[in-house]
Every structure is written in C-alpha cells, then in structure tokens.
Amino acid sequence: MCGRYSISKKAREIGDHFSVTIPAAFEGGLYNAAPTQWLPVIAMNQPDRLLHFRWGLQPPWESKGSTPPLLMNARSESLHQKKMFSGLLRQKRCLIPADGFFEWEKLGKTRQPWRFVIKNEGLFAFAGLFDQVQQPDGTTANAFTIITTSANELVQGIHDRMPVILNQENIRTWLSESDPGKLNKLFIPYPSGEMECYRVSPKVNSAALNTPELIKPWQDPNLTLF
C-alpha cells in the first residue's frame, strides 16, 4: 500500500530530471502528498509535460448517491484480470514523480510513520494508471492510482506492500512499451540495498500539513537514551 508520499524537490529540478515542461504555477515542495489532492503526474499521451491529476480513482461499481472509497492503489498481480485496470494498463499509464513515501509501524495503540527513500534521496517515479472521473459538479477530470507490489526486505518490517518504483532506466519503458510481458517485468520490489528509511514526525498524519520538517528524521522526545 502507498497512502502518502513526498516530492520535495523544486520544480526546475523535477523538470530537468524527467525532461518535462513544468506549469508556471507549480513550485514543487510537496512534503505530504495525500489522497484526493491534485498532484503532479506524467501521462503516456503527454510525456513531455507535467500535469496535475487527483489521487484516487473512482471504482466502477459505485452507485448513485453512494460515496465508496477511492482506489489509491492497484495491485500489480491482478491488473490484467480486473476489467477496470486492464484497459488502463494498455492505454492510460502514467508516472508519479516522488522522492520518498511513508508507511506506518503499529506500536500498540499508536502508529509510527517511517519515510522510505532511495539512498541518494533523489527523484524517482511510481508506476501509475489514470482515467477520467466525474467531479461532484458534473465536470470531468483525470485521476490516478499508484501500482503496488510485494514489499522488499527493508519495507517488510513495516508493511507487506510497497509502490512500484521506476528508476531512470525504465520510466520511458513504462510510458511507451506495448508488450505486456515487458511491462510485467517492471512490477518487482525495488532493491532494498538501494534504499533506506527513518522515522519521521507523527505530524505527517495530518494531510493538512505540508512543511519540510515532515520529511526530516525524528526522535520521540519522550524516549530517553541511557
């Protein structure tokens, strides 16, 4: 599962890294990206531009008057079997730029957030799918979901799933490849030896907060070392 992530880099660095044009209004510095927010993506039909889509697809089984949970994630193992995702996998793939993601460790009645990054704390992308959704006002807009896979050894200690992470070598494959077999080869856990993690402040639990301190290593002030 992936329920929060960060893309803390500045807009220019993101544009240079992914070779895309950045909207003038986008400055970067997203420290606590959360579902339902409008977040930067790179879609396969416009691979040279950074766009903003809403995080969370509407399930096709929703009925009028109901408000089902949005689909934040899609399991890579069942993409080809589920009608909702199989068509998107062929025609509506996207990259979700990021530089870290959060998972929560259960500690009794509390949950401690951890941040996972690649070792140089650089940019990467999640593999995603997008589709048009209907807004409450009747208009349509694009929304996305993040594809997940089984967790690597580093993430396993906190959660059994992790997002599919794409590095510079395979992001273009994800946007342009049509062979399902080659796409399936991307759905593997990112090597744990190339990642690291650390505790972050519980303040990240609030999706309303977006400050640099949320991605910094954190030590519980109630703990005393002897």
C-alpha positions in Angstrom: 0.0 0.0 0.0 1.1 3.6 -0.5 -1.1 6.2 1.2 1.3 9.2 1.5 4.4 10.3 -0.3 6.7 13.3 -0.9 8.1 15.2 -3.9 10.0 17.8 -2.0 12.3 18.9 -4.8 11.9 22.3 -6.6 10.0 22.5 -9.9 13.1 23.1 -12.0 14.9 20.0 -10.7 11.8 17.9 -11.3 11.5 19.3 -14.9 15.2 18.6 -15.6 15.1 15.1 -14.2 12.1 14.0 -16.1 12.7 16.2 -19.2 9.2 17.7 -19.0 7.7 21.2 -19.2 6.6 22.4 -15.8 3.4 24.5 -15.3 4.2 28.1 -14.3 2.1 27.8 -11.1 3.9 24.7 -9.9 6.8 25.3 -7.5 7.4 21.8 -6.1 7.9 21.3 -2.4 5.2 18.7 -1.7 6.2 17.1 1.6 3.0 15.2 2.4 1.1 14.2 -0.7 -2.2 12.6 0.2 -5.2 11.0 -1.5 -7.8 13.4 -3.1 -5.1 16.1 -3.6 -4.2 17.3 -7.1 -0.6 16.1 -7.7 2.0 16.1 -10.5 2.0 13.3 -13.0 3.4 12.5 -16.4 0.9 10.7 -18.7 1.8 8.5 -21.6 -0.2 10.6 -24.0 1.6 13.8 -23.0 5.1 12.5 -21.9 6.8 15.9 -22.3 4.5 17.8 -19.8 3.9 17.7 -16.1 0.2 17.6 -15.4 -1.9 17.6 -12.3 -4.3 14.8 -11.6 -6.3 13.9 -8.5 -5.1 11.0 -6.4 -7.7 8.3 -6.2 -9.7 6.5 -8.9 -13.5 6.0 -8.6 -14.4 2.3 -8.5 -16.7 1.3 -11.4 -19.2 -0.4 -9.1 -20.2 2.8 -7.3 -23.9 3.6 -7.3 -25.7 6.9 -7.4 -25.9 8.5 -4.0 -23.1 6.4 -2.6 -19.5 7.5 -1.8 -17.3 4.5 -2.0 -13.6 4.7 -1.0 -11.3 6.0 -3.8 -8.8 3.5 -5.1 -5.5 4.9 -4.1 -3.6 1.8 -5.1 -3.8 -1.1 -7.6 -2.2 -4.4 -7.0 0.2 -5.3 -9.9 -0.6 -9.0 -9.6 -4.2 -8.5 -10.7 -4.1 -5.7 -13.2 -4.6 -8.0 -16.2 -7.5 -9.8 -14.6 -9.5 -6.8 -13.5 -11.5 -5.1 -16.2 -11.2 -1.7 -14.7 -7.4 -1.9 -14.8 -6.6 -4.0 -17.9 -7.7 -1.3 -20.3 -5.9 1.4 -18.4 -2.8 -0.7 -18.4 -2.8 -0.7 -22.2 -3.7 2.9 -22.8 -3.5 5.1 -19.7 -0.3 4.6 -17.9 1.5 7.4 -16.0 4.5 8.3 -13.9 4.0 9.8 -10.4 7.2 11.8 -9.6 8.4 11.3 -6.0 11.4 11.3 -3.7 10.0 9.3 -0.8 7.0 7.5 0.6 5.6 6.9 4.1 4.4 3.8 5.9 3.2 3.4 9.4 4.5 1.0 12.1 1.9 -0.3 14.6 3.2 0.2 18.1 0.3 -0.9 20.4 -2.4 1.7 20.1 -0.1 4.2 18.2 1.3 4.2 14.7 4.8 5.5 14.0 5.4 6.9 10.5 8.5 6.0 8.6 9.9 7.6 5.4 11.4 5.4 2.7 13.8 6.9 0.1 16.4 5.7 -2.4 19.9 6.1 -0.9 20.9 9.3 -2.7 17.4 10.7 -1.7 17.0 11.6 -5.4 13.9 11.6 -7.6 12.2 8.5 -8.9 8.7 7.7 -10.1 5.9 5.4 -9.1 4.2 3.4 -11.8 0.6 4.6 -12.1 -2.7 4.4 -14.1 -5.1 7.2 -14.8 -8.6 7.7 -16.0 -11.3 10.3 -16.4 -13.6 10.7 -13.4 -16.7 12.7 -12.9 -16.5 15.6 -10.4 -19.2 16.5 -7.9 -20.2 19.5 -10.1 -20.7 17.2 -13.1 -17.4 18.1 -14.9 -14.8 15.5 -15.7 -11.1 15.4 -14.7 -8.2 13.0 -14.6 -7.4 10.9 -11.6 -4.6 8.4 -10.9 -3.8 5.3 -8.8 -0.4 4.0 -7.7 0.5 0.4 -8.6 1.9 -1.7 -5.7 3.9 -4.9 -5.5 5.2 -7.1 -2.6 7.5 -5.4 -0.2 11.2 -5.7 -0.3 13.2 -6.7 2.8 13.5 -3.2 4.0 9.8 -2.3 3.8 8.6 -5.7 5.1 9.4 -4.8 8.6 6.6 -2.1 8.4 4.3 -3.2 5.7 3.8 -6.2 3.3 3.2 -4.0 0.2 5.2 -1.1 -1.5 4.7 1.1 -4.5 6.3 0.0 -7.8 9.3 2.3 -8.1 10.7 3.1 -11.6 14.2 4.5 -12.0 15.7 6.5 -14.9 16.3 3.3 -16.8 12.7 2.1 -17.0 10.5 5.2 -16.7 10.4 5.6 -20.5 9.6 1.9 -20.9 6.6 2.3 -18.7 5.3 5.2 -20.8 6.0 3.8 -24.3 6.1 -0.1 -24.2 3.2 -2.0 -25.6 4.3 -5.6 -24.8 2.5 -6.8 -21.6 5.4 -9.1 -20.8 7.9 -6.3 -20.7 5.6 -4.2 -18.6 5.1 -7.1 -16.1 8.9 -7.2 -15.6 8.7 -3.8 -14.0 6.4 -4.9 -11.3 9.1 -6.0 -8.9 10.2 -4.7 -5.5 12.8 -2.0 -5.7 16.1 -3.4 -4.4 16.3 -3.0 -0.6 20.0 -2.4 -0.7 19.5 0.7 -2.7 17.0 2.2 -0.2 17.0 3.5 3.3 14.3 4.5 5.9 14.0 6.5 9.0 11.3 7.6 11.5 9.5 10.9 10.8 7.3 13.1 13.0 3.7 12.0 13.7 2.7 15.3 12.3 2.8 13.7 8.9 -0.5 12.0 10.0 -2.3 15.3 9.2 -2.8 15.7 5.4 -3.4 19.4 6.0 0.3 19.9 6.9 3.0 20.5 4.3 6.3 21.6 5.8 9.9 20.5 5.3 10.1 19.1 8.9 7.7 16.3 7.9 10.5 14.5 5.9 13.3 15.0 8.4 14.5 12.2 10.7 12.6 12.4 14.0 13.3 11.1 17.5 10.5 10.7 20.0 11.2 13.3 22.7 9.6 11.0 25.3 12.3 8.4 24.9 15.5 8.8 27.0 18.7 7.1 26.0 21.0 5.8 28.7 
